[in-house]
Amino acid sequence: MRILIAGSNGMLGNDLKEVLQDKHELILTTSKTMDITNKNHTIDFISNEKPDIVINSAAYTDVDGCEENQDVAYAVNGKGVKNLALACRAVDCPLVHISTDYIFNGKNDRPWVENDEADPISVYGKSKLKGEEAILEILDKFFIVRTAWLYGVNGRNFPKTMLELAENHSEITVVYDEIGTPTYAMDLANAISQLIETDFYGIYHITNSGSCSWCEFARYIFEVANVDVNVIPVTASEFARAAPRPSYSVLKNKTWVENGFKPLRSYKDAISEYIGLIK
Ligand SMILES: NC(=O)c1ccc[n+]([C@@H]2O[C@H](COP(=O)([O-])OP(=O)(O)OC[C@H]3O[C@@H](n4cnc5c(N)ncnc54)[C@H](OP(=O)(O)O)[C@@H]3O)[C@@H](O)[C@H]2O)c1
């Protein structure tokens, strides 16, 4: 297939490249070559390239930055996605779009399923929901893939930050009252490569299996990396950040499993492999 990847320089974008490049012809775009906030350019670019499918891994992902730069958040995560949907409609190709657990409010006592009501509590979550809504309105052929707590070999992420902090701190405070599922970008990229071989369109939750708090995740990272550091649990309210986060955002991978795909491996197995790669 001829696959156009928007946001190919990002953390997930890089892993998508690696997973898809042997089997497919890739058209890799960045914010410089195809700024998705530019409607006419995005539609023209995709009309000229005529891909079989577009994967959108581009987003404004700075969750705290979104609170301050609301215009940018809505321009990229809302309008930008709408522009991509319009472009895909113009060439009649499906769109794979990556969304987030942060479209939920976090007030749940069981994992969220795909048709649970979205009720984002941050600008990032609200802007990402706008993107989903635009796709639902414009396209019939789409995969909206909500994932969570991503980390990968490229770019900044929680495991890298923890390991860097541990180099010159003996104690690290980490939030314990936010529960989710850390997800390895390479595992997500592999899942997406399976999904695009089908026409099982719709909304998907795709994460590694299991769940934990940030604090448990940090402790597990240090255990696997064999690093001696004292992890001190704090509440989210004690740990000042600009954007509120959902306290419980575990995503049940219901549609994924119902459509016959194998559940992703546990987050513990995934992070163990990842640490082996980056250490
Ligand atoms: N990171 C997480 O924990 C997490 C969790 C859940 C869901 N997600 C979602 O997963 C997806 C991938 O996230 P990620 O962590 O891989 O993101 P990332 O590393 O921040 O990469 C995002 C990419 O988007 C591109 N971009 C930004 N503005 C753009 C614009 N106007 N036009 C075109 N490209 C633009 C940037 O491109 P340039 O480098 O070319 O400027 C950047 O490389 C996003 O949709 C995100 O919302 C992430």
The ligand as an SDF file (V2000), in Angstrom:
LIG
                    3D

 48 52  0  0  0  0  0  0  0  0999 V2000
    2.5810   10.7170   24.0480 N   0  0  0  0  0  0  0  0  0  0  0  0
    1.5670   10.1660   24.7320 C   0  0  0  0  0  0  0  0  0  0  0  0
    1.6850    9.8260   25.9150 O   0  0  0  0  0  0  0  0  0  0  0  0
    0.2580    9.9390   24.0420 C   0  0  0  0  0  0  0  0  0  0  0  0
   -0.7860    9.3220   24.7460 C   0  0  0  0  0  0  0  0  0  0  0  0
   -1.9980    9.1010   24.1050 C   0  0  0  0  0  0  0  0  0  0  0  0
   -2.1760    9.4770   22.7920 C   0  0  0  0  0  0  0  0  0  0  0  0
   -1.1630   10.1060   22.1280 N   0  0  0  0  0  0  0  0  0  0  0  0
   -1.3690   10.4960   20.7400 C   0  0  0  0  0  0  0  0  0  0  0  0
   -0.5040    9.7370   19.9440 O   0  0  0  0  0  0  0  0  0  0  0  0
   -0.1230   10.4880   18.7870 C   0  0  0  0  0  0  0  0  0  0  0  0
    1.3800   10.4500   18.6280 C   0  0  0  0  0  0  0  0  0  0  0  0
    1.9490   11.0440   19.7820 O   0  0  0  0  0  0  0  0  0  0  0  0
    3.5230   11.2280   19.9310 P   0  0  0  0  0  0  0  0  0  0  0  0
    3.8150   11.1720   21.3750 O   0  0  0  0  0  0  0  0  0  0  0  0
    4.2320   10.3580   18.9560 O   0  0  0  0  0  0  0  0  0  0  0  0
    3.6580   12.7450   19.4760 O   0  0  0  0  0  0  0  0  0  0  0  0
    4.9810   13.6280   19.2370 P   0  0  0  0  0  0  0  0  0  0  0  0
    6.2060   12.8410   19.4640 O   0  0  0  0  0  0  0  0  0  0  0  0
    4.7660   14.9000   19.9820 O   0  0  0  0  0  0  0  0  0  0  0  0
    4.8970   13.9060   17.6820 O   0  0  0  0  0  0  0  0  0  0  0  0
    3.8840   14.6830   17.1480 C   0  0  0  0  0  0  0  0  0  0  0  0
    4.3200   15.1690   15.7940 C   0  0  0  0  0  0  0  0  0  0  0  0
    3.2820   16.0360   15.3380 O   0  0  0  0  0  0  0  0  0  0  0  0
    3.8550   16.9100   14.4480 C   0  0  0  0  0  0  0  0  0  0  0  0
    3.0860   18.1340   14.3000 N   0  0  0  0  0  0  0  0  0  0  0  0
    2.8000   19.0610   15.2510 C   0  0  0  0  0  0  0  0  0  0  0  0
    2.1000   20.0790   14.7120 N   0  0  0  0  0  0  0  0  0  0  0  0
    1.9480   19.7800   13.3850 C   0  0  0  0  0  0  0  0  0  0  0  0
    1.3300   20.4280   12.2990 C   0  0  0  0  0  0  0  0  0  0  0  0
    0.7140   21.6090   12.4410 N   0  0  0  0  0  0  0  0  0  0  0  0
    1.3650   19.8280   11.0820 N   0  0  0  0  0  0  0  0  0  0  0  0
    1.9680   18.6380   10.9040 C   0  0  0  0  0  0  0  0  0  0  0  0
    2.5870   17.9890   11.8980 N   0  0  0  0  0  0  0  0  0  0  0  0
    2.5750   18.5470   13.1250 C   0  0  0  0  0  0  0  0  0  0  0  0
    5.2570   17.2240   14.9510 C   0  0  0  0  0  0  0  0  0  0  0  0
    5.9650   17.2940   13.7550 O   0  0  0  0  0  0  0  0  0  0  0  0
    7.3960   18.0430   13.4970 P   0  0  0  0  0  0  0  0  0  0  0  0
    8.3490   17.2600   14.3280 O   0  0  0  0  0  0  0  0  0  0  0  0
    7.5750   17.8420   12.0450 O   0  0  0  0  0  0  0  0  0  0  0  0
    7.2380   19.4710   13.9230 O   0  0  0  0  0  0  0  0  0  0  0  0
    5.6040   15.9910   15.7870 C   0  0  0  0  0  0  0  0  0  0  0  0
    6.6560   15.2420   15.2070 O   0  0  0  0  0  0  0  0  0  0  0  0
   -0.7350   11.8740   18.9780 C   0  0  0  0  0  0  0  0  0  0  0  0
   -1.9560   11.9330   18.2840 O   0  0  0  0  0  0  0  0  0  0  0  0
   -1.0240   11.9390   20.4660 C   0  0  0  0  0  0  0  0  0  0  0  0
   -2.1010   12.8070   20.7470 O   0  0  0  0  0  0  0  0  0  0  0  0
    0.0470   10.3200   22.7190 C   0  0  0  0  0  0  0  0  0  0  0  0
  1  2  1  0
  2  3  2  0
  2  4  1  0
  4  5  1  0
  4 48  2  0
  5  6  2  0
  6  7  1  0
  7  8  2  0
  8  9  1  0
  8 48  1  0
  9 10  1  0
  9 46  1  0
 10 11  1  0
 11 12  1  0
 11 44  1  0
 12 13  1  0
 13 14  1  0
 14 15  2  0
 14 16  1  0
 14 17  1  0
 17 18  1  0
 18 19  2  0
 18 20  1  0
 18 21  1  0
 21 22  1  0
 22 23  1  0
 23 24  1  0
 23 42  1  0
 24 25  1  0
 25 26  1  0
 25 36  1  0
 26 27  1  0
 26 35  1  0
 27 28  2  0
 28 29  1  0
 29 30  1  0
 29 35  2  0
 30 31  1  0
 30 32  2  0
 32 33  1  0
 33 34  2  0
 34 35  1  0
 36 37  1  0
 36 42  1  0
 37 38  1  0
 38 39  2  0
 38 40  1  0
 38 41  1  0
 42 43  1  0
 44 45  1  0
 44 46  1  0
 46 47  1  0
M  CHG  2   8   1  16  -1
M  END
$$$$
